[in-house]
Amino acid sequence: FYQRRGYTNVFNALVRITREEGVSTLWRGCVPTMARAVVVNAAQLASYSQSKQALLDSGYFRDDILCHFCASMISGLVTTAASMPVDIVKTRIQNMRMIDGKPEYKNGLDVLVTVIRKEGFFSLWKGFTPYYARLGPHTVLTFIFLEQMNKFYKIYFLDS
């Protein structure tokens, strides 16, 4: 049963990694991953709320799906810009090599300094378009579904 579903491959990989590289390797990048989640969620929630309010205040939008779509796209842009540097740190830490028995980077700040020094400040946003192409639709779907669920909740539970 387990072999048919590929579970043995996962367990074999865990055992091999633990044996060859140590248990701590399994947790490499955990802190930057949590930091990225914090940045993404904070940027998404705050920028969506602010964007939606600004669009409504402009007088060109009503509180409808078009407004939600536009606010979500703006939120996706802001979230992409805010989270890409943290994502770079996370990815580099997760993929870092050992050089002469020492890790390539000391910590996240070392990653940032090294990347900026070697590749330039704007390299922290290299790949912005594909990142936004992934995050934009995710943000749109998240907030459109949220707004629709809130609408139905108000209609069917609060107004009854």
C-alpha positions as CSV (number, residue, x, y, z in Angstrom):
1,F,0.0,0.0,0.0
2,Y,2.6,2.5,1.0
3,Q,4.9,1.7,-2.0
4,R,2.0,2.3,-4.4
5,R,1.4,5.7,-3.1
6,G,5.0,6.8,-3.0
7,Y,5.3,7.0,0.8
8,T,8.4,4.8,0.9
9,N,10.2,7.3,-1.3
10,V,9.4,10.1,1.2
11,F,10.5,8.1,4.2
12,N,13.6,6.9,2.4
13,A,14.5,10.5,1.6
14,L,14.0,11.6,5.2
15,V,16.1,8.8,6.5
16,R,18.9,9.4,3.9
17,I,18.9,13.2,4.5
18,T,19.0,12.7,8.3
19,R,21.8,10.1,8.0
20,E,23.9,12.0,5.5
21,E,23.3,15.7,6.5
22,G,21.9,15.6,10.1
23,V,18.4,16.3,11.5
24,S,19.0,20.0,11.5
25,T,19.1,20.0,7.7
26,L,15.4,19.2,7.7
27,W,14.7,22.5,9.5
28,R,17.0,24.6,7.4
29,G,15.1,27.7,6.2
30,C,12.3,27.3,8.8
31,V,12.7,30.8,10.3
32,P,12.9,32.6,6.9
33,T,9.9,30.6,5.8
34,M,7.9,31.9,8.8
35,A,9.2,35.4,8.2
36,R,8.1,35.2,4.6
37,A,4.6,34.1,5.7
38,V,4.4,37.0,8.1
39,V,5.4,39.5,5.4
40,V,3.1,38.1,2.8
41,N,0.0,38.0,5.1
42,A,0.7,41.5,6.6
43,A,1.3,43.0,3.1
44,Q,-1.7,41.3,1.6
45,L,-4.2,42.1,4.3
46,A,-3.1,45.7,4.8
47,S,-2.7,46.6,1.2
48,Y,-6.0,45.0,0.1
49,S,-7.9,46.9,2.8
50,Q,-6.2,50.2,1.9
51,S,-6.6,49.7,-1.8
52,K,-10.2,48.9,-1.6
53,Q,-10.9,51.9,0.6
54,A,-9.0,54.2,-1.8
55,L,-10.9,52.8,-4.8
56,L,-14.2,53.3,-3.1
57,D,-13.2,56.9,-2.0
58,S,-12.3,57.7,-5.6
59,G,-15.9,57.6,-6.6
60,Y,-15.2,55.5,-9.6
61,F,-15.9,52.2,-7.9
62,R,-18.8,50.6,-6.0
63,D,-18.3,47.8,-3.5
64,D,-18.6,45.1,-6.1
65,I,-16.5,42.4,-7.7
66,L,-14.7,44.8,-10.0
67,C,-13.6,46.9,-7.0
68,H,-12.5,43.6,-5.2
69,F,-10.6,42.5,-8.3
70,C,-8.7,45.8,-8.7
71,A,-7.9,46.1,-5.0
72,S,-6.7,42.5,-5.1
73,M,-4.4,43.2,-8.1
74,I,-2.9,46.2,-6.3
75,S,-2.5,44.1,-3.1
76,G,-0.7,41.4,-5.2
77,L,1.7,44.1,-6.5
78,V,2.5,45.4,-3.0
79,T,2.8,41.9,-1.6
80,T,5.2,40.9,-4.4
81,A,7.4,43.9,-3.8
82,A,7.4,43.4,0.0
83,S,7.9,39.6,0.0
84,M,10.5,39.0,-2.7
85,P,13.6,40.0,-0.6
86,V,12.4,37.7,2.1
87,D,11.7,35.0,-0.4
88,I,15.3,35.4,-1.8
89,V,16.7,34.9,1.7
90,K,14.5,31.9,2.4
91,T,15.4,30.2,-0.9
92,R,19.2,30.9,-0.6
93,I,19.2,29.6,3.0
94,Q,17.3,26.4,2.0
95,N,19.7,25.8,-0.9
96,M,23.0,26.9,0.7
97,R,26.0,24.7,0.3
98,M,28.7,23.8,2.9
99,I,32.0,25.3,2.0
100,D,35.0,23.7,3.8
101,G,32.7,22.4,6.4
102,K,31.0,25.8,7.0
103,P,27.6,27.0,5.8
104,E,27.7,29.4,2.9
105,Y,25.7,32.0,4.9
106,K,25.6,32.8,8.6
107,N,22.0,34.1,8.7
108,G,19.4,35.9,6.7
109,L,21.1,39.3,7.1
110,D,24.3,37.8,5.7
111,V,22.3,36.6,2.7
112,L,20.9,40.0,2.1
113,V,24.3,41.7,2.4
114,T,26.0,39.2,0.2
115,V,23.3,39.3,-2.5
116,I,23.3,43.2,-2.6
117,R,27.1,43.3,-2.6
118,K,27.6,40.7,-5.4
119,E,24.4,41.1,-7.5
120,G,23.2,44.6,-6.7
121,F,20.3,46.0,-4.7
122,F,17.6,45.5,-7.4
123,S,18.5,41.8,-7.7
124,L,16.3,41.3,-4.7
125,W,13.4,41.7,-7.1
126,K,14.8,39.6,-9.9
127,G,11.9,37.6,-11.3
128,F,9.3,40.1,-10.2
129,T,7.0,39.4,-13.2
130,P,6.7,35.6,-12.8
131,Y,6.4,36.0,-9.0
132,Y,3.5,38.4,-9.5
133,A,2.0,36.2,-12.2
134,R,1.7,33.5,-9.5
135,L,0.8,35.7,-6.5
136,G,-1.6,38.1,-8.3
137,P,-4.2,35.4,-9.2
138,H,-3.8,33.8,-5.8
139,T,-4.5,37.2,-4.1
140,V,-7.5,37.9,-6.4
141,L,-9.1,34.6,-5.7
142,T,-8.5,34.8,-2.0
143,F,-10.1,38.2,-1.6
144,I,-12.9,37.7,-4.1
145,F,-13.9,34.5,-2.3
146,L,-13.5,36.3,1.1
147,E,-15.8,39.1,0.0
148,Q,-18.4,36.7,-1.4
149,M,-18.4,34.7,1.8
150,N,-18.8,37.8,3.9
151,K,-21.6,39.0,1.7
152,F,-23.5,35.6,2.0
153,Y,-22.7,35.5,5.8
154,K,-24.3,38.9,6.2
155,I,-27.4,38.0,4.1
156,Y,-28.0,34.5,5.6
157,F,-26.8,34.8,9.2
158,L,-26.8,38.4,10.3
159,D,-30.0,39.6,8.6
160,S,-32.1,36.7,9.7
